[in-house]
Amino acid sequence: MIQNDEMLELFNEGTLKSAIYSALLMSLIDGELHENEWKIIETFAKKYWLDDYENFESYEKKIKKEIQSFLSDNEKLEKKISNVVSTLTPELTSHQKNAVLNLVGEVMIADGVMTLDESKLFAVFMEKMGIIIS
């Protein structure tokens, strides 16, 4: 088990993959996956990835290939994000939700710009995670 000052909770393989996939999808709102964005996602993944999970490099290749279908279709992208987050959210503790939200936020600003479309999608993401800002 990973330990630090606050005893981090581990994700299971399914929730970790969903969190990574969500962040990856969110990074595509501007139409591409930037290297800076992937580095943030990869660092997060490796922090929680256990040896008995699927080989990370194989998983990376698989999801990067899969996301190609979302690059030119924002409506399809937003629907997929909504579905993934809706499925993921009930399985997460509040600590894990915060970790995923921090990951997604970091990924979305990795290029130094957060567009209006990105801001709107992040608000939807937060709402799906059960976090309402008034």
C-alpha positions as CSV (number, residue, x, y, z in Angstrom):
1,M,0.0,0.0,0.0
2,I,1.2,3.5,-0.9
3,Q,1.8,5.6,2.2
4,N,2.5,9.3,2.8
5,D,1.4,11.8,5.4
6,E,-2.2,11.2,4.8
7,M,-2.4,7.5,3.8
8,L,-3.4,7.7,0.2
9,E,-6.2,5.4,-0.8
10,L,-5.4,3.2,-3.8
11,F,-7.7,3.0,-6.8
12,N,-8.6,-0.4,-8.0
13,E,-7.6,-1.2,-11.6
14,G,-11.0,-0.4,-13.0
15,T,-11.4,3.0,-11.2
16,L,-7.8,3.9,-12.0
17,K,-8.3,3.2,-15.7
18,S,-11.6,5.1,-15.7
19,A,-9.9,8.1,-14.1
20,I,-7.0,8.0,-16.6
21,Y,-9.5,7.6,-19.5
22,S,-11.6,10.5,-18.2
23,A,-8.6,12.8,-18.0
24,L,-7.5,11.7,-21.4
25,L,-10.9,12.5,-22.9
26,M,-11.0,15.9,-21.2
27,S,-7.7,16.7,-22.7
28,L,-9.1,16.3,-26.2
29,I,-11.6,19.1,-26.0
30,D,-9.2,21.3,-27.9
31,G,-8.8,18.6,-30.6
32,E,-5.5,17.1,-29.6
33,L,-3.5,15.4,-26.9
34,H,-0.6,17.6,-26.0
35,E,2.6,16.0,-24.7
36,N,2.4,18.0,-21.4
37,E,-1.1,16.7,-20.9
38,W,-0.1,13.1,-21.3
39,K,2.9,13.5,-19.0
40,I,0.5,14.7,-16.2
41,I,-1.8,11.7,-16.8
42,E,1.1,9.3,-17.0
43,T,2.6,10.6,-13.7
44,F,-0.8,10.2,-12.0
45,A,-1.2,6.7,-13.4
46,K,2.2,5.5,-12.3
47,K,1.6,6.8,-8.8
48,Y,-1.3,4.4,-8.4
49,W,-0.5,1.6,-10.9
50,L,0.2,-1.7,-9.3
51,D,2.4,-4.5,-10.8
52,D,-0.5,-6.9,-11.0
53,Y,-2.5,-4.6,-13.2
54,E,-2.4,-4.8,-17.0
55,N,0.9,-3.7,-18.5
56,F,0.7,0.1,-18.5
57,E,2.4,0.5,-21.9
58,S,-0.1,-1.8,-23.5
59,Y,-3.0,0.1,-21.8
60,E,-1.5,3.4,-23.0
61,K,-1.3,2.2,-26.7
62,K,-4.9,0.8,-26.5
63,I,-6.5,4.0,-25.1
64,K,-4.5,6.3,-27.3
65,K,-5.7,4.4,-30.3
66,E,-9.3,4.4,-29.0
67,I,-9.4,8.1,-28.5
68,Q,-8.7,8.9,-32.1
69,S,-12.5,8.5,-32.8
70,F,-13.3,11.4,-30.5
71,L,-10.8,13.9,-31.9
72,S,-13.2,15.6,-34.4
73,D,-16.5,15.1,-32.7
74,N,-17.1,17.2,-29.5
75,E,-20.6,16.0,-29.1
76,K,-19.4,12.3,-29.1
77,L,-16.6,13.3,-26.7
78,E,-18.8,15.1,-24.2
79,K,-21.3,12.1,-24.2
80,K,-18.4,9.6,-23.7
81,I,-17.0,11.8,-20.8
82,S,-20.5,11.9,-19.2
83,N,-20.9,8.2,-19.5
84,V,-17.5,7.4,-18.1
85,V,-17.8,9.8,-15.2
86,S,-21.3,8.7,-14.3
87,T,-20.1,5.1,-14.1
88,L,-16.9,6.0,-12.2
89,T,-18.3,8.4,-9.6
90,P,-20.3,6.0,-7.4
91,E,-17.2,3.8,-6.9
92,L,-15.0,6.6,-5.7
93,T,-14.3,7.9,-2.2
94,S,-14.2,11.6,-1.6
95,H,-10.4,11.5,-1.5
96,Q,-10.3,9.7,-4.9
97,K,-12.8,12.2,-6.4
98,N,-10.5,15.0,-5.3
99,A,-7.6,13.2,-6.9
100,V,-9.4,12.8,-10.2
101,L,-10.6,16.4,-10.2
102,N,-7.1,17.6,-9.5
103,L,-5.8,15.4,-12.3
104,V,-8.4,16.7,-14.8
105,G,-7.8,20.3,-13.8
106,E,-4.0,19.9,-14.2
107,V,-4.5,18.3,-17.6
108,M,-6.8,21.0,-18.8
109,I,-4.4,23.8,-18.0
110,A,-1.3,22.0,-19.0
111,D,-1.1,24.0,-22.2
112,G,-1.4,27.3,-20.3
113,V,-4.8,28.0,-21.6
114,M,-8.3,27.1,-20.5
115,T,-10.9,27.9,-23.1
116,L,-14.5,28.6,-22.5
117,D,-15.4,25.2,-24.0
118,E,-12.9,23.5,-21.5
119,S,-14.3,25.5,-18.6
120,K,-17.9,24.5,-19.5
121,L,-16.9,20.8,-19.8
122,F,-15.0,20.9,-16.5
123,A,-18.1,22.3,-14.8
124,V,-20.1,19.4,-16.3
125,F,-17.4,17.0,-15.1
126,M,-17.5,18.4,-11.6
127,E,-21.3,18.2,-11.6
128,K,-21.2,14.6,-12.7
129,M,-18.7,13.9,-9.8
130,G,-21.3,15.4,-7.4
131,I,-19.5,18.7,-6.8
132,I,-21.7,21.7,-7.2
133,I,-20.2,25.2,-7.2
134,S,-22.6,28.0,-6.5
